[in-house]
């Protein structure tokens, strides 16, 4: 990442003026801003890129695939998911194996926003990711998709070494609502981590209702 300029608000203000005119020249300001070491500035840049809409998609795809830092690639994934253009789906699927943890996480969120059911098998594989942070997002996203294809992998994730992944998996199983998950959830109600046991009990109630 690079340090945000002291006048970043003024810079993004100029970009916003261009965005209001639907002027793609705003990209020359906004794409570099995705790499700034300033969370508020990054979020503002993403929001402006989303407002620019589909005309920003080709440049964002290029940043997602060729950006030098994980921060800018993550920002591109976030913007692509919010713009909602389906041509971003295959690129976001490829980003599920990006070297940056935050990029993989945001790609899954973007695919959920795009309701990309074809991405479900690829997201299921992220339940085996080396990063617990990625695994927990994968479980949450799969629950929101509600696709029964994720059941075996989510049931296996009830034995994940990370308690927060087990908790997310239990919640996801409740959201999917398939009764085949009930025996595994019954066992999870005895998890040593109380939050996991509570999530399993809640999931069981949801399935039974």
C-alpha positions in Angstrom: 0.0 0.0 0.0 1.0 3.6 -0.4 0.3 6.4 2.0 -2.8 8.4 1.2 -2.1 12.0 0.2 -2.8 14.7 2.8 -5.4 16.2 0.4 -7.1 12.9 -0.4 -10.5 14.4 0.4 -10.0 17.1 -2.3 -8.7 14.5 -4.7 -11.7 12.3 -4.3 -13.9 15.4 -4.4 -12.6 16.0 -7.9 -13.3 12.4 -8.8 -16.8 12.7 -7.5 -17.4 15.6 -9.8 -16.3 13.5 -12.7 -18.5 10.6 -11.6 -21.5 12.9 -11.5 -20.8 13.6 -15.1 -20.4 9.9 -15.8 -16.9 10.8 -17.0 -14.6 7.7 -17.1 -11.6 10.1 -16.5 -12.5 9.5 -12.8 -10.9 6.1 -13.1 -7.5 7.8 -13.4 -8.0 9.0 -9.8 -10.1 6.2 -8.3 -8.1 3.2 -9.3 -4.8 4.4 -7.7 -6.8 5.3 -4.6 -7.6 1.7 -4.0 -4.0 1.2 -2.9 -4.0 4.0 -0.4 -3.2 3.1 3.2 -6.3 4.8 4.5 -9.5 2.7 5.1 -11.9 5.7 4.9 -10.3 6.9 1.6 -10.4 3.4 0.1 -14.1 3.0 1.0 -14.9 6.3 -0.5 -13.0 5.3 -3.7 -14.9 2.0 -3.9 -18.3 3.8 -3.4 -17.5 6.2 -6.3 -16.4 3.4 -8.5 -19.7 1.7 -7.9 -21.5 4.9 -8.8 -19.6 5.0 -12.0 -21.3 1.7 -12.8 -20.7 -0.8 -15.6 -18.4 1.6 -17.5 -15.8 1.0 -14.7 -16.0 -2.8 -15.0 -13.3 -3.4 -17.6 -10.8 -1.3 -15.6 -11.8 -3.0 -12.3 -11.3 -6.4 -13.8 -7.9 -5.4 -15.0 -7.0 -4.2 -11.5 -8.4 -7.4 -9.9 -6.2 -9.5 -12.2 -3.1 -7.4 -12.4 -3.1 -5.1 -9.3 0.3 -5.2 -7.5 -1.1 -5.1 -4.0 -3.8 -7.2 -2.3 -5.4 -4.0 -1.1 -6.2 -2.7 -4.5 -7.3 -6.1 -5.8 -9.6 -6.5 -2.8 -11.1 -3.0 -3.5 -11.6 -4.0 -7.1 -13.4 -7.2 -6.0 -15.6 -5.2 -3.7 -16.6 -2.7 -6.3 -17.3 -5.4 -8.9 -19.6 -7.2 -6.5 -21.5 -4.1 -5.8 -21.8 -2.9 -9.4 -23.5 -6.2 -10.2 -22.3 -6.9 -13.7 -22.3 -10.6 -14.5 -19.2 -10.4 -16.7 -17.3 -10.1 -13.4 -18.3 -13.6 -12.3 -15.5 -15.6 -13.9 -12.9 -13.1 -12.8 -14.1 -13.2 -9.2 -14.1 -17.0 -9.3 -10.4 -16.8 -10.4 -9.8 -14.4 -7.5 -10.8 -17.2 -5.0 -7.3 -18.4 -5.4 -5.6 -15.0 -5.1 -2.5 -14.9 -2.8 -4.2 -12.2 -0.7 -6.5 -13.5 2.0 -8.7 -10.3 1.9 -9.0 -10.7 -1.9 -10.3 -14.3 -1.5 -12.7 -13.1 1.1 -14.1 -10.2 -0.9 -14.4 -12.3 -4.0 -16.7 -14.7 -2.2 -18.8 -11.8 -1.0 -18.9 -10.4 -4.5 -20.1 -13.7 -5.9 -22.8 -13.8 -3.4 -24.0 -10.3 -4.3 -24.0 -11.4 -7.9 -26.0 -14.5 -7.0 -23.5 -16.6 -8.9 -24.7 -20.1 -8.2 -22.1 -21.5 -10.6 -19.5 -20.3 -8.1 -20.8 -22.5 -5.3 -18.4 -25.5 -5.9 -15.4 -23.1 -6.0 -16.5 -21.5 -2.8 -17.0 -24.9 -1.2 -13.2 -25.5 -1.8 -12.4 -22.5 0.2 -13.6 -24.4 3.3 -10.2 -26.1 3.0 -8.4 -22.7 2.8 -5.2 -22.3 4.9 -6.7 -19.1 6.3 -9.3 -19.4 9.0 -10.6 -16.0 8.0 -11.3 -17.3 4.5 -12.9 -20.4 5.8 -15.3 -18.5 8.0 -16.4 -16.2 5.2 -16.8 -19.3 2.9 -19.1 -20.9 5.5 -21.2 -17.7 5.9 -21.5 -17.2 2.1 -22.5 -20.8 1.5 -25.2 -20.5 4.1 -26.6 -17.4 2.4 -26.5 -19.2 -1.0 -28.6 -22.0 0.6 -27.3 -24.6 -1.8 -27.5 -28.2 -0.6 -24.3 -29.0 -2.5 -22.5 -27.4 0.3 -23.9 -29.7 3.0 -21.1 -32.3 3.1 -18.3 -29.8 3.3 -20.2 -27.7 5.9 -20.8 -30.8 8.0 -17.1 -31.6 7.8 -16.4 -28.0 8.9 -18.1 -28.7 12.2 -14.8 -30.4 13.1 -12.7 -27.4 12.0 -9.8 -26.5 14.3 -11.0 -22.9 14.5 -14.1 -22.5 16.7 -15.3 -19.5 14.7 -15.4 -21.7 11.5 -17.3 -24.4 13.4 -19.8 -21.7 14.6 -20.2 -20.3 11.1 -20.7 -23.8 9.6 -23.4 -24.6 12.2 -25.2 -21.3 11.3 -24.9 -22.0 7.6 -26.4 -25.5 8.0 -29.3 -23.9 9.8 -29.8 -21.5 6.9 -29.8 -24.2 4.3 -32.3 -26.1 6.4 -31.6 -29.7 5.2 -32.6 -32.3 7.8 -29.6 -34.5 6.8 -27.4 -32.1 8.8 -29.3 -32.8 12.0 -27.1 -35.7 13.4 -23.9 -33.7 12.9 -25.6 -30.6 14.5 -26.7 -32.7 17.4 -23.1 -33.7 18.1 -22.1 -30.0 17.7 -24.4 -29.1 20.5 -21.8 -30.6 22.8 -18.9 -28.6 21.4 -16.5 -27.4 24.0 -16.9 -23.9 22.7 -20.3 -22.6 24.0 -20.9 -20.3 21.1 -20.6 -23.2 18.7 -23.0 -25.3 20.8 -25.5 -22.4 20.8 -25.2 -22.0 17.1 -25.8 -25.7 16.6 -28.9 -25.6 18.8 -30.2 -22.5 16.9 -29.6 -24.3 13.6 -31.5 -27.4 14.8 -34.5 -25.2 15.8 -34.5 -23.6 12.4 -34.4 -26.9 10.6 -37.2 -28.4 12.8 -39.5 -25.3 12.5 
